[in-house]
Amino acid sequence: MTQRAFRIRFVLGRRAPVPDKKTICRWVSDFRQTGQTLEALKEAIRQEVAAITPEMFLKFMDNYRERLHQCINIQGRHLSDVLFKTH
């Protein structure tokens, strides 16, 4: 599917922004491989969020608070146990 076909299929104007060809091709390829629609993916996310227990959330909040305090203590510098990917 090209950008022109994308515009026609989704009834977009001539100057309406559309994803580049590579992105469109990746979407089509992903859909062919997984067979999942956007709505199916959204539903999967909803189910995962619903599966979060109160205990999991409390543990997350405790960890988050601890991380914030670490950031304050080291005056905003990088946390020593966090790896940053550089290009």
GUBATI-812881 format. One record per residue: residue number from 1; x, y, z of N, C-alpha, C, CB in turn. Coordinates in nm, 4 decimals. Glycine has a CB too. Example, Ala and Ser with C-alpha at 12.3 -4.5 7.8 and 13.67 -1.06 7.14 Angstrom:
  seq     neast    nnorth       nup    caeast   canorth      caup     ceast    cnorth       cup    cbeast   cbnorth      cbup
    1    1.3190   -0.5690    0.7800    1.2300   -0.4500    0.7800    1.3200   -0.3300    0.7800    1.1308   -0.4473    0.9046
    2    1.2850   -0.2250    0.7080    1.3670   -0.1060    0.7140    1.2900    0.0030    0.7870    1.4084   -0.0598    0.5725
END
This chain:
  seq     neast    nnorth       nup    caeast   canorth      caup     ceast    cnorth       cup    cbeast   cbnorth      cbup
    1    0.0857   -0.1174    0.0000    0.0000    0.0000    0.0000    0.0906    0.1240    0.0000   -0.0976   -0.0004    0.1239
    2    0.0669    0.2133   -0.0892    0.1459    0.3351   -0.0970    0.0743    0.4481   -0.0243    0.1727    0.3733   -0.2434
    3    0.1426    0.5616   -0.0176    0.0800    0.6763    0.0476   -0.0456    0.7198   -0.0282    0.1794    0.7932    0.0577
    4   -0.0398    0.7133   -0.1614   -0.1567    0.7517   -0.2417   -0.2738    0.6594   -0.2104   -0.1235    0.7472   -0.3933
    5   -0.2478    0.5283   -0.2071   -0.3530    0.4316   -0.1759   -0.4049    0.4531   -0.0343   -0.3010    0.2878   -0.1922
    6   -0.3165    0.4882    0.0576   -0.3553    0.5164    0.1960   -0.4513    0.6345    0.1994   -0.2307    0.5453    0.2835
    7   -0.4184    0.7403    0.1253   -0.5069    0.8585    0.1208   -0.6442    0.8222    0.0646   -0.4432    0.9706    0.0353
    8   -0.6444    0.7427   -0.0430   -0.7714    0.7044   -0.1052   -0.8532    0.6180   -0.0104   -0.7468    0.6295   -0.2375
    9   -0.7882    0.5174    0.0499   -0.8579    0.4226    0.1376   -0.9194    0.4914    0.2592   -0.7619    0.3136    0.1835
   10   -0.8476    0.5881    0.3164   -0.8953    0.6553    0.4371   -0.9525    0.7938    0.4099   -0.7835    0.6662    0.5364
   11   -0.9801    0.8218    0.2838   -1.0449    0.9452    0.2393   -0.9753    1.0677    0.2977   -1.1932    0.9452    0.2788
   12   -0.8471    1.0777    0.2720   -0.7689    1.1912    0.3192   -0.7434    1.2867    0.2041   -0.6359    1.1446    0.3816
   13   -0.7398    1.4135    0.2343   -0.7139    1.5140    0.1326   -0.5733    1.5033    0.0745   -0.7348    1.6515    0.1902
   14   -0.5537    1.5696   -0.0370   -0.4264    1.5636   -0.1094   -0.3084    1.6071   -0.0228   -0.4333    1.6508   -0.2337
   15   -0.3295    1.7056    0.0623   -0.2207    1.7576    0.1446   -0.2258    1.7092    0.2898   -0.2233    1.9079    0.1419
   16   -0.3173    1.6178    0.3178   -0.3277    1.5646    0.4536   -0.2037    1.4819    0.4858   -0.4562    1.4790    0.4699
   17   -0.1528    1.4957    0.6077   -0.0330    1.4184    0.6432   -0.0653    1.2690    0.6515    0.0253    1.4678    0.7777
   18    0.0248    1.1890    0.5984    0.0111    1.0435    0.6068    0.1461    0.9853    0.6473   -0.0382    0.9825    0.4705
   19    0.1455    0.8657    0.7048    0.2722    0.8025    0.7408    0.3562    0.7752    0.6161    0.2470    0.6718    0.8178
   20    0.4862    0.7640    0.6339    0.5716    0.7347    0.5186    0.5508    0.5900    0.4739    0.7209    0.7600    0.5529
   21    0.5984    0.5592    0.3536    0.5761    0.4280    0.2937    0.6306    0.3152    0.3815    0.6405    0.4220    0.1559
   22    0.7473    0.3359    0.4411    0.8097    0.2337    0.5249    0.7201    0.1997    0.6446    0.9482    0.2812    0.5735
   23    0.6622    0.3019    0.7070    0.5740    0.2813    0.8220    0.4485    0.2058    0.7806    0.5362    0.4158    0.8862
   24    0.3888    0.2460    0.6694    0.2681    0.1792    0.6205    0.2982    0.0321    0.5920    0.2139    0.2494    0.4929
   25    0.4091    0.0053    0.5250    0.4473   -0.1332    0.4932    0.4703   -0.2152    0.6196    0.5740   -0.1352    0.4064
   26    0.5300   -0.1533    0.7229    0.5519   -0.2231    0.8492    0.4183   -0.2572    0.9155    0.6383   -0.1376    0.9437
   27    0.3222   -0.1629    0.9118    0.1900   -0.1892    0.9691    0.1235   -0.3070    0.8989    0.1008   -0.0642    0.9589
   28    0.1292   -0.3066    0.7668    0.0666   -0.4140    0.6888    0.1344   -0.5468    0.7218    0.0755   -0.3844    0.5358
   29    0.2672   -0.5469    0.7264    0.3420   -0.6680    0.7572    0.3074   -0.7203    0.8966    0.4923   -0.6417    0.7464
   30    0.3043   -0.6301    0.9951    0.2697   -0.6692    1.1324    0.1298   -0.7284    1.1391    0.2799   -0.5489    1.2267
   31    0.0363   -0.6658    1.0672   -0.1013   -0.7159    1.0681   -0.1078   -0.8540    1.0046   -0.1953   -0.6186    0.9940
   32   -0.0358   -0.8739    0.8948   -0.0361   -1.0048    0.8283    0.0230   -1.1121    0.9187    0.0423   -0.9984    0.6963
   33    0.1249   -1.0760    0.9960    0.1900   -1.1734    1.0837    0.1057   -1.2066    1.2062    0.3251   -1.1211    1.1278
   34    0.0451   -1.1044    1.2653   -0.0278   -1.1263    1.3905   -0.1776   -1.1416    1.3714   -0.0018   -1.0130    1.4846
   35   -0.2308   -1.0812    1.2668   -0.3751   -1.0854    1.2447   -0.4519   -1.0014    1.3441   -0.4239   -1.2267    1.2509
   36   -0.3808   -0.9180    1.4195   -0.4476   -0.8378    1.5213   -0.4847   -0.7006    1.4674   -0.3589   -0.8233    1.6443
   37   -0.6048   -0.6615    1.4978   -0.6493   -0.5274    1.4629   -0.6144   -0.4325    1.5759   -0.8011   -0.5248    1.4338
   38   -0.6259   -0.3050    1.5500   -0.5986   -0.2055    1.6526   -0.6924   -0.2244    1.7711   -0.6124   -0.0637    1.5955
   39   -0.8179   -0.2568    1.7440   -0.9142   -0.2767    1.8529   -0.8751   -0.3976    1.9386   -1.0567   -0.2955    1.7962
   40   -0.8243   -0.5030    1.8748   -0.7800   -0.6211    1.9506   -0.6615   -0.5855    2.0392   -0.7422   -0.7369    1.8549
   41   -0.5708   -0.5044    1.9886   -0.4565   -0.4616    2.0690   -0.5005   -0.3753    2.1872   -0.3569   -0.3846    1.9823
   42   -0.5958   -0.2858    2.1627   -0.6481   -0.2021    2.2711   -0.7133   -0.2890    2.3792   -0.7503   -0.0992    2.2158
   43   -0.7871   -0.3901    2.3373   -0.8521   -0.4787    2.4336   -0.7486   -0.5565    2.5140   -0.9472   -0.5755    2.3621
   44   -0.6411   -0.5990    2.4508   -0.5350   -0.6696    2.5219   -0.4720   -0.5793    2.6277   -0.4277   -0.7193    2.4232
   45   -0.4543   -0.4512    2.5948   -0.3995   -0.3557    2.6917   -0.4968   -0.3380    2.8084   -0.3707   -0.2188    2.6239
   46   -0.6256   -0.3259    2.7776   -0.7259   -0.3115    2.8836   -0.7215   -0.4311    2.9797   -0.8672   -0.2975    2.8224
   47   -0.7077   -0.5506    2.9241   -0.7035   -0.6704    3.0077   -0.5795   -0.6722    3.0961   -0.7073   -0.7958    2.9208
   48   -0.4667   -0.6317    3.0415   -0.3430   -0.6290    3.1208   -0.3525   -0.5263    3.2334   -0.2218   -0.5973    3.0308
   49   -0.4093   -0.4113    3.2042   -0.4255   -0.3077    3.3074   -0.5199   -0.3576    3.4163   -0.4795   -0.1754    3.2456
   50   -0.6275   -0.4252    3.3764   -0.7238   -0.4770    3.4744   -0.6608   -0.5846    3.5624   -0.8473   -0.5335    3.4031
   51   -0.5564   -0.6509    3.5121   -0.4919   -0.7590    3.5877   -0.3942   -0.7076    3.6942   -0.4183   -0.8511    3.4922
   52   -0.3697   -0.5773    3.6961   -0.2779   -0.5214    3.7961   -0.3460   -0.5257    3.9322   -0.2358   -0.3749    3.7593
   53   -0.2814   -0.5933    4.0253   -0.3396   -0.6073    4.1595   -0.3036   -0.4848    4.2445   -0.2893   -0.7385    4.2284
   54   -0.3798   -0.4607    4.3499   -0.3459   -0.3503    4.4397   -0.2044   -0.3655    4.4979   -0.4487   -0.3418    4.5533
   55   -0.1640   -0.4894    4.5254   -0.0304   -0.5126    4.5799    0.0781   -0.4718    4.4794   -0.0139   -0.6605    4.6186
   56    0.0561   -0.5075    4.3518    0.1522   -0.4707    4.2471    0.1632   -0.3183    4.2369    0.1101   -0.5312    4.1100
   57    0.0478   -0.2525    4.2436    0.0476   -0.1069    4.2319    0.1192   -0.0422    4.3497   -0.0957   -0.0543    4.2224
   58    0.0943   -0.0928    4.4707    0.1613   -0.0373    4.5892    0.3129   -0.0574    4.5813    0.1061   -0.1026    4.7174
   59    0.3547   -0.1742    4.5342    0.4977   -0.1995    4.5188    0.5584   -0.1019    4.4171    0.5224   -0.3459    4.4748
   60    0.4866   -0.0784    4.3071    0.5319    0.0182    4.2085    0.5460    0.1576    4.2695    0.4356    0.0219    4.0906
   61    0.4462    0.2002    4.3457    0.4492    0.3341    4.4051    0.5644    0.3480    4.5043    0.3160    0.3647    4.4747
   62    0.5897    0.2449    4.5831    0.7023    0.2484    4.6770    0.8342    0.2616    4.6016    0.7037    0.1217    4.7651
   63    0.8499    0.1838    4.4959    0.9709    0.1881    4.4161    0.9871    0.3253    4.3501    0.9688    0.0774    4.3100
   64    0.8766    0.3800    4.3013    0.8801    0.5108    4.2349    0.9242    0.6194    4.3338    0.7408    0.5455    4.1751
   65    0.8671    0.6163    4.4538    0.9062    0.7138    4.5564    1.0549    0.7027    4.5888    0.8229    0.6937    4.6844
   66    1.1022    0.5790    4.6014    1.2432    0.5556    4.6312    1.3312    0.6132    4.5188    1.2705    0.4037    4.6495
   67    1.2905    0.5915    4.3956    1.3669    0.6445    4.2814    1.3690    0.7979    4.2827    1.3067    0.5937    4.1483
   68    1.2559    0.8575    4.3151    1.2508    1.0040    4.3224    1.3478    1.0568    4.4277    1.1077    1.0513    4.3539
   69    1.3501    0.9920    4.5426    1.4428    1.0336    4.6485    1.5881    1.0160    4.6044    1.4166    0.9532    4.7773
   70    1.6163    0.9066    4.5335    1.7521    0.8859    4.4816    1.7901    0.9992    4.3858    1.7628    0.7486    4.4097
   71    1.6993    1.0366    4.2993    1.7259    1.1462    4.2047    1.7554    1.2768    4.2785    1.6059    1.1655    4.1096
   72    1.6772    1.3040    4.3821    1.6978    1.4256    4.4602    1.8335    1.4217    4.5296    1.5851    1.4433    4.5637
   73    1.8671    1.3061    4.5876    1.9937    1.2939    4.6604    2.1167    1.3095    4.5710    1.9994    1.1603    4.7299
   74    2.1049    1.2675    4.4451    2.2217    1.2799    4.3555    2.2072    1.4007    4.2633    2.2394    1.1514    4.2713
   75    2.1166    1.4901    4.3006    2.0966    1.6184    4.2333    2.0688    1.6036    4.0837    2.2178    1.7057    4.2534
   76    1.9844    1.5067    4.0514    1.9385    1.4919    3.9134    2.0318    1.4184    3.8196    1.9130    1.6233    3.8579
   77    2.1445    1.3709    3.8701    2.2344    1.2957    3.7825    2.1766    1.1571    3.7552    2.3757    1.2841    3.8455
   78    2.2401    1.0847    3.6626    2.1923    0.9515    3.6259    2.1982    0.8553    3.7441    2.2744    0.8962    3.5098
   79    2.0972    0.7724    3.7521    2.0971    0.6669    3.8533    2.2012    0.5628    3.8137    1.9550    0.6019    3.8681
   80    2.2776    0.5142    3.9103    2.3891    0.4250    3.8798    2.3449    0.2897    3.8251    2.4720    0.4040    4.0028
   81    2.2241    0.2445    3.8581    2.1805    0.1123    3.8116    2.0932    0.1169    3.6871    2.1058    0.0427    3.9210
   82    2.0860    0.2334    3.6229    2.0056    0.2459    3.5010    2.1016    0.2569    3.3822    1.9088    0.3710    3.5081
   83    2.0784    0.1709    3.2845    2.1625    0.1714    3.1650    2.0951    0.2569    3.0581    2.1874    0.0262    3.1129
   84    2.1714    0.3440    2.9971    2.1196    0.4264    2.8896    2.1832    0.3832    2.7594    2.1454    0.5758    2.9165
   85    2.1005    0.3609    2.6596    2.1514    0.3202    2.5303    2.1964    0.4441    2.4542    2.0446    0.2413    2.4504
   86    2.3187    0.4395    2.4067    2.3705    0.5511    2.3258    2.3907    0.5024    2.1843    2.5040    0.6077    2.3844
   87    2.3730    0.5932    2.0930    2.3843    0.5562    1.9506    2.5193    0.5956    1.8978    2.2736    0.6224    1.8667
END
